[in-house]
Amino acid sequence: MSQLNPVDAERLALAEAWIAQDPDPETRAELSAIVETARSGDPAASADLADRFDTRLAFGTAGLRGEIAAGPNRMNRVLVSQAAAGLAAYLLEHAEPGTTPSVVVGYDGRKNSAVFARDSAAIMAGAGVRAVLLPQMLPTPVLAFAVRHLDTSAGVMVTASHNPPNDNGYKVYLGGADHGSQIVAPADAEIAAHILRVAESTTVPELPRGEFETAPESVIDEYVRQTALVADAPSAQPRVVYTAMHGVGWETTARVLAVAGFDAPAVVDDQISPDPAFPTVAFPNPEEPGAMDLSFARAREADAELVIANDPDADRLAVAIPDAASTEGYRRLTGNEVGLLLGWRAARRAAAAAPGEGGPNGTLACSIVSSPGLEAVAKAYGLDFQATLTGFKWISRAPGLVFGFEEALGYLVNPETVRDKDGISAALAFLSLAADLKAAGKTVADHLDEFIERFGCHASAQISLRVTDLSRIGEIMARLRAEPPAAVDGIRVERIEDLVDGFGALPPSDVLRIVLEGGGRVMVRPSGTEPKLKVYIDAVGTEGSVAERRAAATDAVARIEAGMRELIAG
C-alpha cells in the first residue's frame, strides 16, 4: 500500500465520518467502495473523493440541485437532513415571538424524492417546526399553491425539475410577506449559514425527529378548482395530445381539464406515468432535441391540433402545433412565442375586466433574457411592464403582476393562486386560447401572424455552451468584459450594460446585455442550474408585410448568432 499524503488522508477521514452518519445503505456502500479503492492509492478514486468532499453543493436562491450520490457535493440523505435542520433553524429564528413556524413539504416522482421529503418533514418537526407533508407525489405548482393555501411559513419541494434522471433537488418557498414565492437574497445566504453550522456541529443521527402531519386531499382539490378558473367554458374542443414526460403532471392536469370543461386529450402512453428512470428520453426536458418525438408520433395518429407537454414536475409547459414544413409534421413553439401569446391573452382579459375610463391596471413581467415583445404588448394595452432577473423568484415579485414568463418554458398565469411558474395552469390557458381560435375558424399559427401584424416580429435564438470545466465560463465572461466587441457580425454595438454591480432597479447579476443597432439585443450569462454559458439573442422586424417582418427578424437573429459564436469561441 502506498503512503497517503496528508490531504488524501484527511479526505478519507471525512469520507469515513460521512459513512458513519449516512442513513442510506446505497450511498454508504457506494462511498465505502470508493474509500477502500482510494486507500490503496488509486488516483481515480482519490480524485473522486476530492470532487465529493473538497466543496459542498451550494445552497442558493435555486435551493439545492445535483446528482444523487454520497458526499457533501452530491444530493443524498445526509445533505438533505442538514438542509432541513438549517431551514428549520432559519424559520425558528425569524418566527414572531410566541408563534410556531410551519412548513409544507412536497415531492415528485424522482429517485429518493419521497424519502428526502419524509426526512425533511421529520427533522423539521423534531426541531420544533410544524411540518405538513403533501399526501402523495405531486407537481411543483401544487406545493407552491399549498404554501399560500395552508398559510405556512415556508414550503419545500423535492424535485430536480427537468434535470437528468439521477439528479434531485430541493426548492424552498417562503410564505407570509413573500406570498409563497421562492427565496431570494438575503434569505438564501442566511439559510445556507444555518445549514453549514448544522453540518459542522451535528451528525444526522443526532438530529431529533418529530411527528409530522399529512395534508388532506382537499389541498389538491382546491388547487384543481382554482386552477380551472383560469379558463372560461370552452367554445370549441381542439384535438389535443398530452405528455407528462415520465413525470407527475398527468393526474392533476387531467382533473383540471375536466373541471374546466375540456375533453380528455389523447396521451403518450409510454410517458404518462411517473418513472424515475425516464426510459424514453435521454434528458427529460421538452426543449431538448428528440424529447418530444413520441408526442409528435402520437399527434400524427390523433390528427392533433395541439401538443401539450409538461416537464417531469409540471412547472414548465411546451406547446407544439401542426407544421407541414417539418418532417415530424409538428413544430414546438419557442418559450418566447408561447409567452407572447399568453401575455397578449392576459392583456386582453385585463382590458375586458376594466373597460371604459382609466383602462386596465396591472403588470406584465418577464425575465431580462426573455423576448422584449412583451413590453410592446404592455404598452399597447396601457399596462405596466417589468423586466426582472432570471427566475420566477424575481418575476413573481413584480408589483401588480397579472402575467409573467421566461423563455425557458415557464409561465405564471394566475398570480393570485400560485406565485411560481405553473405548467398546468399555463397549459389550460393556452388550450383555452386555442379553443377560442378554433371557434373563430383560426389556428394558433394564424394567431402568431396576427401578433406579428400588430406588434412586430420578435425573433429569438439561444446559444447554450455546455462545459466540463466551469472555469471556462468565467474566462469567457472576463474576456467579453475586458475586450468588449464593437460589432457583432458587422452590426454595430450601441452599448454594453454590465449587470455585475446591478443596473437600474435590477440587483447585481453576472449578466452582460449587448444592445445592437437596429433593435437587436444579446444577453450573456452563466446558467444558474447547469454547467452552461447561455447566450440569448433577440431581433425585431416591424416594416412591411408579416412575411417581410418575419424574414427581417430571423435574418438578423441568424447574423447575430453567427457573430456571437465567433466571439465566445475566442
SEMIKE-195250 format. One line per field, with one value per residue (C-alpha): z, x, y; chain. Coordinates in steps of 0.02 Angstrom, whole numbers, plus 50000, padded with zeros to 5 digits. Each point is the difference from the previous one (the first is absolute). Layout:
REM residues N
c3 <- [Z / ...]
c1 <- [X / ...]
c2 <- [Y / ...]
chain <- [A / ...]
END
This chain:
REM residues 570
c3 <- [50000 / 49952 / 50131 / 49998 / 49999 / 50138 / 49886 / 49941 / 50178 / 50056 / 49860 / 50050 / 50179 / 49940 / 49891 / 50144 / 50113 / 49863 / 49986 / 50188 / 49996 / 49833 / 50024 / 49818 / 49972 / 49813 / 50017 / 50150 / 49894 / 49853 / 50103 / 50096 / 49836 / 49944 / 50168 / 49990 / 49824 / 50046 / 50152 / 49885 / 49909 / 49847 / 49923 / 49921 / 50167 / 50085 / 49868 / 50025 / 50187 / 49966 / 49889 / 50132 / 50156 / 49953 / 49984 / 50044 / 49883 / 50017 / 50072 / 49912 / 49932 / 49892 / 50157 / 49973 / 49843 / 49952 / 49967 / 50126 / 50079 / 50161 / 50063 / 50036 / 49815 / 49953 / 50040 / 50136 / 50166 / 50102 / 49899 / 49999 / 50188 / 50029 / 49884 / 50093 / 50169 / 49934 / 49926 / 50164 / 50095 / 49880 / 50021 / 50189 / 49999 / 49896 / 50085 / 50095 / 50189 / 50068 / 49830 / 49923 / 49821 / 49874 / 49839 / 49866 / 49907 / 49828 / 49887 / 49821 / 49926 / 49988 / 50085 / 50188 / 49991 / 50123 / 50126 / 49989 / 50033 / 50149 / 50073 / 49983 / 50081 / 50146 / 50035 / 49989 / 50116 / 50119 / 50001 / 50055 / 49832 / 49956 / 49848 / 49874 / 49863 / 49841 / 49988 / 49842 / 49863 / 49915 / 49879 / 50064 / 49970 / 50126 / 50133 / 49954 / 50016 / 50167 / 50080 / 49979 / 50020 / 50166 / 50050 / 50047 / 50037 / 49865 / 49871 / 49939 / 49834 / 49969 / 49812 / 49870 / 49874 / 49825 / 50050 / 49953 / 50081 / 50141 / 50062 / 50138 / 50082 / 50138 / 49967 / 50141 / 50003 / 50133 / 50058 / 50091 / 49920 / 49861 / 49947 / 49956 / 49884 / 49993 / 50111 / 49949 / 50084 / 50144 / 50054 / 49896 / 50084 / 50174 / 49971 / 49926 / 50156 / 50112 / 49893 / 50013 / 50190 / 50010 / 49888 / 50105 / 50171 / 49989 / 49920 / 49918 / 50136 / 50128 / 49913 / 50093 / 49899 / 50036 / 49944 / 49844 / 49931 / 49832 / 49902 / 49954 / 49822 / 50001 / 49966 / 49829 / 49973 / 50032 / 49884 / 49864 / 50031 / 50001 / 49850 / 49897 / 50020 / 49885 / 49850 / 49953 / 49939 / 49834 / 49843 / 49899 / 50036 / 49916 / 49969 / 50126 / 50042 / 50173 / 50073 / 50180 / 49948 / 50130 / 50136 / 50120 / 49896 / 49922 / 50145 / 50056 / 49822 / 49952 / 50149 / 49960 / 49817 / 50047 / 50126 / 49873 / 49874 / 49876 / 49922 / 50058 / 49885 / 49914 / 50100 / 49967 / 50091 / 50016 / 50091 / 50098 / 50167 / 50120 / 49969 / 50081 / 49865 / 49861 / 49879 / 49838 / 50014 / 50027 / 50079 / 50064 / 49941 / 49862 / 49932 / 49963 / 49823 / 49985 / 50166 / 49915 / 49861 / 50079 / 50023 / 49815 / 49951 / 50111 / 49928 / 49822 / 50051 / 50083 / 49868 / 50146 / 49986 / 50155 / 50097 / 50184 / 50100 / 50181 / 50068 / 50137 / 50145 / 49890 / 50035 / 49817 / 49842 / 49822 / 49856 / 49821 / 49852 / 49828 / 49875 / 49825 / 49972 / 50143 / 49971 / 50162 / 49945 / 50156 / 50065 / 50183 / 50033 / 50087 / 50178 / 49939 / 49874 / 50132 / 50125 / 49878 / 49953 / 50182 / 50044 / 49863 / 50066 / 50177 / 49937 / 49907 / 50153 / 50110 / 49877 / 49996 / 50190 / 50008 / 49854 / 49982 / 50077 / 50088 / 49907 / 50067 / 50146 / 50032 / 49945 / 49867 / 50050 / 49926 / 50033 / 49920 / 49884 / 49936 / 49849 / 50008 / 49901 / 50165 / 50032 / 49834 / 50054 / 50168 / 49918 / 49876 / 50142 / 50123 / 50121 / 50099 / 49947 / 50104 / 49946 / 50144 / 50029 / 49940 / 50107 / 50064 / 50172 / 49919 / 49873 / 50133 / 50103 / 49864 / 50077 / 49930 / 49901 / 49883 / 49893 / 49997 / 49898 / 49957 / 49839 / 50082 / 49985 / 50164 / 50016 / 50146 / 49948 / 50167 / 50125 / 50128 / 50015 / 49965 / 50011 / 49894 / 49824 / 49977 / 49849 / 50038 / 50011 / 49850 / 49901 / 50040 / 49951 / 49833 / 49967 / 50035 / 49875 / 49870 / 50032 / 49971 / 49841 / 49936 / 50034 / 49895 / 49859 / 50037 / 50053 / 50119 / 49847 / 49939 / 50171 / 49994 / 49835 / 50081 / 50139 / 49873 / 49906 / 50158 / 50102 / 49876 / 49981 / 50154 / 49951 / 50121 / 50009 / 50133 / 50012 / 50142 / 50028 / 50118 / 50084 / 50105 / 50075 / 50085 / 49994 / 49813 / 50027 / 50113 / 49872 / 49860 / 50108 / 50052 / 49820 / 49941 / 50139 / 49968 / 49810 / 49964 / 49818 / 49891 / 49881 / 49985 / 49823 / 49937 / 50101 / 50105 / 50189 / 50069 / 50182 / 50122 / 50170 / 50134 / 50136 / 50115 / 50120 / 49966 / 49866 / 50030 / 50110 / 49965 / 50138 / 49960 / 49881 / 49892 / 49837 / 49851 / 49893 / 49826 / 49911 / 49811 / 49864 / 49922 / 50158 / 50022 / 50173 / 50075 / 50181 / 50063 / 50169 / 50087 / 50032 / 50180 / 50003 / 49871 / 49943 / 49851 / 49929 / 49925 / 49865 / 49960 / 49835 / 49950 / 49846 / 49938 / 49829 / 49992 / 49817 / 49856 / 49993 / 50129 / 49887 / 49980 / 50186 / 50037 / 49872 / 50066 / 50180 / 49965 / 49885 / 50134 / 50133 / 49888 / 49972 / 50185 / 50047 / 49878 / 50066 / 50183 / 49967 / 49934 / 50149 / 50135 / 49908 / 50019]
c1 <- [50000 / 50069 / 50022 / 49854 / 50038 / 49920 / 49865 / 49944 / 50003 / 49890 / 49875 / 49994 / 49963 / 49860 / 49929 / 50002 / 49913 / 49870 / 49970 / 49976 / 49855 / 49920 / 49829 / 49994 / 50075 / 50022 / 50107 / 50093 / 50050 / 50046 / 50114 / 50075 / 50057 / 50080 / 50088 / 50071 / 50067 / 50070 / 50087 / 50097 / 50068 / 49887 / 50010 / 49826 / 49919 / 50099 / 49942 / 49821 / 50014 / 50073 / 49852 / 49877 / 50082 / 50101 / 49841 / 49815 / 49853 / 49959 / 49833 / 49940 / 49843 / 49973 / 50015 / 50100 / 50018 / 50122 / 50038 / 49940 / 50156 / 50100 / 50095 / 49965 / 50015 / 49858 / 49814 / 49971 / 49912 / 50140 / 50001 / 49810 / 49992 / 50124 / 49900 / 49839 / 50079 / 50076 / 49835 / 49913 / 50127 / 49970 / 49811 / 50013 / 50118 / 49878 / 49838 / 49900 / 50019 / 49880 / 49960 / 50047 / 50063 / 49933 / 50053 / 49914 / 50105 / 49965 / 50089 / 49995 / 50032 / 50189 / 50117 / 50005 / 49876 / 49880 / 50135 / 50081 / 49830 / 49962 / 50173 / 49971 / 49829 / 50058 / 50158 / 49911 / 49864 / 50136 / 50073 / 49835 / 49925 / 49823 / 50030 / 49869 / 50036 / 49895 / 49901 / 50083 / 50125 / 49937 / 50052 / 50104 / 49859 / 49891 / 50135 / 50016 / 49811 / 49999 / 50119 / 49868 / 49846 / 50061 / 50078 / 50166 / 50162 / 50091 / 49989 / 50124 / 49985 / 50112 / 50029 / 50135 / 49871 / 50064 / 50179 / 50076 / 49924 / 50126 / 49983 / 49890 / 49975 / 49925 / 49900 / 49949 / 49853 / 49954 / 49826 / 49941 / 50062 / 50082 / 49829 / 50065 / 50141 / 50168 / 50136 / 50111 / 50147 / 50034 / 49894 / 50104 / 50163 / 49922 / 49929 / 50166 / 50092 / 49882 / 50025 / 50188 / 49991 / 49896 / 50123 / 50148 / 49924 / 49875 / 49993 / 49839 / 49960 / 50010 / 49865 / 49836 / 49852 / 49820 / 49825 / 49942 / 49825 / 49935 / 49904 / 49821 / 49952 / 49896 / 50161 / 50010 / 49813 / 50014 / 50150 / 49899 / 49848 / 50095 / 50108 / 49848 / 49941 / 50143 / 49889 / 49822 / 49889 / 50073 / 49916 / 50077 / 50098 / 50171 / 50075 / 50143 / 50143 / 50078 / 50161 / 50062 / 50180 / 50003 / 49957 / 49859 / 49896 / 49866 / 49884 / 49982 / 49993 / 49863 / 49895 / 50025 / 49951 / 49845 / 49941 / 50032 / 49889 / 50129 / 49997 / 50135 / 50151 / 50082 / 50155 / 50174 / 49977 / 50185 / 50031 / 49840 / 50044 / 50139 / 50161 / 50163 / 50101 / 49925 / 50021 / 49944 / 50100 / 50185 / 49965 / 49821 / 49989 / 49875 / 50128 / 50128 / 50011 / 49898 / 49910 / 49831 / 50020 / 49874 / 49879 / 50012 / 49971 / 49845 / 49942 / 50012 / 49893 / 49870 / 50006 / 50029 / 49983 / 50105 / 50135 / 50021 / 50150 / 50044 / 50174 / 50016 / 49943 / 49873 / 50057 / 50048 / 49895 / 50047 / 49878 / 50010 / 49888 / 49978 / 50134 / 49999 / 50179 / 50065 / 50050 / 49908 / 49843 / 50008 / 50104 / 50034 / 49969 / 50140 / 49976 / 49996 / 49861 / 49892 / 50039 / 49953 / 49835 / 49955 / 50054 / 49888 / 49857 / 50030 / 50003 / 49836 / 49919 / 50063 / 49927 / 49833 / 49994 / 50027 / 49906 / 49974 / 50095 / 50162 / 50024 / 50085 / 50121 / 50138 / 50171 / 50066 / 50172 / 50135 / 50182 / 50132 / 50049 / 49823 / 49922 / 49982 / 49839 / 49906 / 50040 / 49919 / 49842 / 49998 / 50019 / 49859 / 49879 / 50057 / 50071 / 50161 / 50149 / 50142 / 50157 / 50076 / 50151 / 49983 / 49890 / 49823 / 50063 / 50018 / 49858 / 49874 / 50046 / 49956 / 49873 / 49824 / 50045 / 49867 / 50114 / 50183 / 50111 / 50176 / 50061 / 50049 / 49818 / 49943 / 49835 / 49906 / 49820 / 49908 / 50104 / 49859 / 50010 / 50181 / 50150 / 50112 / 50004 / 49861 / 49994 / 49824 / 49911 / 50102 / 49946 / 49819 / 50021 / 50078 / 49869 / 49865 / 50082 / 50007 / 49816 / 49949 / 50102 / 49922 / 49826 / 50047 / 50066 / 50183 / 50155 / 50141 / 50110 / 49875 / 50007 / 50190 / 49983 / 49872 / 50125 / 50135 / 49879 / 49957 / 50161 / 50138 / 50097 / 50105 / 50119 / 50119 / 50135 / 50112 / 50176 / 50028 / 50182 / 50015 / 50170 / 50089 / 50117 / 49899 / 50149 / 49975 / 49837 / 50087 / 50139 / 49876 / 49906 / 50163 / 50060 / 49837 / 50016 / 50184 / 49983 / 49821 / 49951 / 49970 / 49890 / 49917 / 50012 / 50013 / 49851 / 50059 / 49995 / 49911 / 50041 / 50042 / 49915 / 50090 / 49881 / 50136 / 49977 / 49815 / 49918 / 49856 / 49876 / 50082 / 50103 / 50180 / 50012 / 50135 / 49919 / 50058 / 49868 / 50062 / 49885 / 50020 / 49957 / 49830 / 49915 / 50101 / 50052 / 50115 / 50001 / 50146 / 49996 / 50054 / 49858 / 49939 / 49963 / 50113 / 50183 / 49957 / 50034 / 49838 / 49985 / 49828 / 49973 / 49853 / 49958 / 49842 / 49922 / 49868 / 49993 / 49901 / 49889 / 49997 / 50114 / 50121 / 50003 / 50034 / 50139 / 50083 / 49998 / 50056 / 50140 / 50063 / 49994 / 50100 / 50134 / 50012 / 50009 / 50143 / 50093 / 49977 / 50061 / 50161 / 50017 / 49975 / 50116 / 50136]
c2 <- [50000 / 50169 / 50136 / 50123 / 50185 / 50106 / 50072 / 49828 / 49936 / 50143 / 49966 / 49817 / 50050 / 50115 / 49861 / 49876 / 50125 / 50025 / 49813 / 49989 / 50124 / 49952 / 49915 / 49941 / 49826 / 50032 / 50156 / 49925 / 49850 / 50111 / 50111 / 49853 / 49923 / 50164 / 50020 / 49824 / 50030 / 50171 / 49928 / 49885 / 50153 / 49998 / 50176 / 49994 / 49958 / 50138 / 50124 / 49941 / 50032 / 50172 / 50044 / 49941 / 50072 / 50153 / 50104 / 49994 / 50006 / 50184 / 50053 / 50157 / 50082 / 49845 / 49892 / 49842 / 49895 / 49864 / 49818 / 49871 / 49925 / 50005 / 50151 / 50184 / 50047 / 49882 / 49980 / 49871 / 49971 / 50077 / 50161 / 50010 / 49970 / 50141 / 50113 / 49961 / 50036 / 50161 / 50059 / 49959 / 50105 / 50145 / 49989 / 49993 / 50149 / 50103 / 49946 / 50130 / 49980 / 49872 / 49925 / 49833 / 50008 / 49876 / 49916 / 49897 / 49872 / 49928 / 49877 / 49936 / 49828 / 50005 / 49879 / 50034 / 50144 / 49919 / 49953 / 50171 / 50079 / 49889 / 50030 / 50187 / 49998 / 49890 / 50102 / 50166 / 49935 / 49941 / 50176 / 50075 / 50050 / 49946 / 49889 / 49947 / 49873 / 49999 / 49838 / 49930 / 50040 / 50158 / 50138 / 50144 / 50126 / 49908 / 50024 / 50184 / 50015 / 49908 / 50126 / 50135 / 49890 / 49928 / 50167 / 49920 / 50092 / 49904 / 49862 / 49870 / 49909 / 49851 / 49999 / 50023 / 50058 / 49954 / 49950 / 49831 / 49844 / 49979 / 50178 / 50066 / 50168 / 50104 / 50160 / 50116 / 50120 / 50128 / 50045 / 50155 / 50160 / 49897 / 49932 / 49827 / 50055 / 49914 / 50068 / 50144 / 50085 / 50021 / 49851 / 49879 / 50050 / 49996 / 49826 / 49942 / 50062 / 49902 / 49843 / 50016 / 50019 / 49841 / 49906 / 50055 / 49967 / 49858 / 49829 / 49940 / 49870 / 50140 / 50103 / 49975 / 49938 / 50042 / 49957 / 50091 / 50022 / 49941 / 50130 / 49956 / 49957 / 50159 / 50098 / 49917 / 50023 / 50186 / 50018 / 49915 / 50109 / 50164 / 49955 / 49954 / 50181 / 50055 / 49957 / 50038 / 49859 / 49943 / 50062 / 49857 / 49841 / 49993 / 49828 / 49989 / 49882 / 50008 / 49930 / 50005 / 49958 / 49858 / 50126 / 50037 / 50121 / 49891 / 49958 / 50181 / 50068 / 49877 / 50056 / 50185 / 49978 / 49901 / 50130 / 50138 / 49910 / 49935 / 49828 / 49880 / 50011 / 49854 / 49955 / 49933 / 49835 / 49962 / 50164 / 50029 / 49918 / 50053 / 49903 / 50058 / 49910 / 50109 / 49854 / 50084 / 50162 / 50026 / 50169 / 50029 / 50179 / 50046 / 50124 / 49863 / 49929 / 49840 / 50019 / 50027 / 49870 / 49881 / 50145 / 50043 / 49818 / 49992 / 50167 / 49934 / 49851 / 50112 / 50136 / 50118 / 50188 / 50027 / 49907 / 50040 / 49939 / 50026 / 49971 / 49868 / 50111 / 50091 / 50177 / 50026 / 49990 / 49959 / 50024 / 49935 / 50037 / 49920 / 50051 / 49927 / 50059 / 49892 / 49819 / 49954 / 50094 / 50108 / 50144 / 50038 / 50183 / 50091 / 50055 / 50179 / 49962 / 49918 / 50139 / 50138 / 49918 / 49968 / 50178 / 50069 / 49893 / 50066 / 50180 / 49978 / 49922 / 50142 / 50126 / 49907 / 50001 / 50189 / 50080 / 50186 / 50143 / 49958 / 49837 / 49844 / 49996 / 49877 / 49945 / 49884 / 49935 / 49892 / 49962 / 50110 / 49856 / 49975 / 50085 / 50189 / 49975 / 49991 / 50182 / 50045 / 49909 / 50089 / 50171 / 49964 / 49961 / 50132 / 49873 / 50015 / 49895 / 49935 / 49905 / 49901 / 49893 / 49821 / 49888 / 50002 / 50048 / 50172 / 49998 / 49951 / 50154 / 50126 / 50121 / 49985 / 49845 / 49931 / 49892 / 49952 / 49886 / 49951 / 49925 / 49834 / 49940 / 50079 / 50095 / 50077 / 50027 / 50002 / 50101 / 50006 / 49811 / 49947 / 50117 / 49891 / 49931 / 49875 / 49886 / 49940 / 50167 / 50060 / 49846 / 50039 / 50182 / 49953 / 49867 / 50129 / 50117 / 49861 / 49961 / 50181 / 50006 / 49839 / 50068 / 50152 / 49891 / 50039 / 49903 / 50040 / 50030 / 50130 / 50083 / 50009 / 50095 / 50116 / 50034 / 50046 / 50112 / 50096 / 50000 / 49955 / 49839 / 49969 / 49860 / 49917 / 49869 / 49927 / 49933 / 49877 / 49956 / 49850 / 49984 / 49871 / 50129 / 50138 / 50118 / 50015 / 50094 / 50125 / 50021 / 50040 / 50126 / 50082 / 50012 / 50080 / 50128 / 50035 / 50005 / 50058 / 49976 / 50153 / 49899 / 49829 / 49932 / 50178 / 50064 / 50146 / 49985 / 50153 / 49964 / 49861 / 49996 / 49900 / 49943 / 49933 / 50146 / 50020 / 50106 / 50120 / 49908 / 49831 / 49919 / 49947 / 49852 / 49923 / 50057 / 50102 / 50086 / 50049 / 50123 / 50002 / 50123 / 49965 / 49934 / 49840 / 49941 / 49870 / 49939 / 49895 / 49912 / 49840 / 49877 / 49997 / 49814 / 49915 / 50011 / 50109 / 50172 / 50066 / 50132 / 50070 / 50091 / 50109 / 50103 / 50084 / 50031 / 50137 / 50053 / 49927 / 49847 / 49860 / 49898 / 50146 / 50035 / 49816 / 49993 / 50158 / 49940 / 49822 / 50059 / 50120 / 49864 / 49883 / 50132 / 50042 / 49815 / 49970 / 50150 / 49951 / 49822 / 50075 / 50116 / 49867 / 49880 / 50130]
chain <- [A / A / A / A / A / A / A / A / A / A / A / A / A / A / A / A / A / A / A / A / A / A / A / A / A / A / A / A / A / A / A / A / A / A / A / A / A / A / A / A / A / A / A / A / A / A / A / A / A / A / A / A / A / A / A / A / A / A / A / A / A / A / A / A / A / A / A / A / A / A / A / A / A / A / A / A / A / A / A / A / A / A / A / A / A / A / A / A / A / A / A / A / A / A / A / A / A / A / A / A / A / A / A / A / A / A / A / A / A / A / A / A / A / A / A / A / A / A / A / A / A / A / A / A / A / A / A / A / A / A / A / A / A / A / A / A / A / A / A / A / A / A / A / A / A / A / A / A / A / A / A / A / A / A / A / A / A / A / A / A / A / A / A / A / A / A / A / A / A / A / A / A / A / A / A / A / A / A / A / A / A / A / A / A / A / A / A / A / A / A / A / A / A / A / A / A / A / A / A / A / A / A / A / A / A / A / A / A / A / A / A / A / A / A / A / A / A / A / A / A / A / A / A / A / A / A / A / A / A / A / A / A / A / A / A / A / A / A / A / A / A / A / A / A / A / A / A / A / A / A / A / A / A / A / A / A / A / A / A / A / A / A / A / A / A / A / A / A / A / A / A / A / A / A / A / A / A / A / A / A / A / A / A / A / A / A / A / A / A / A / A / A / A / A / A / A / A / A / A / A / A / A / A / A / A / A / A / A / A / A / A / A / A / A / A / A / A / A / A / A / A / A / A / A / A / A / A / A / A / A / A / A / A / A / A / A / A / A / A / A / A / A / A / A / A / A / A / A / A / A / A / A / A / A / A / A / A / A / A / A / A / A / A / A / A / A / A / A / A / A / A / A / A / A / A / A / A / A / A / A / A / A / A / A / A / A / A / A / A / A / A / A / A / A / A / A / A / A / A / A / A / A / A / A / A / A / A / A / A / A / A / A / A / A / A / A / A / A / A / A / A / A / A / A / A / A / A / A / A / A / A / A / A / A / A / A / A / A / A / A / A / A / A / A / A / A / A / A / A / A / A / A / A / A / A / A / A / A / A / A / A / A / A / A / A / A / A / A / A / A / A / A / A / A / A / A / A / A / A / A / A / A / A / A / A / A / A / A / A / A / A / A / A / A / A / A / A / A / A / A / A / A / A / A / A / A / A / A / A / A / A / A / A / A / A / A / A / A / A / A / A / A / A / A / A / A / A / A / A / A / A / A / A / A / A / A / A / A / A / A / A / A / A / A / A / A / A / A / A / A / A / A / A / A / A / A / A / A / A / A / A / A / A / A / A / A / A / A / A / A]
END
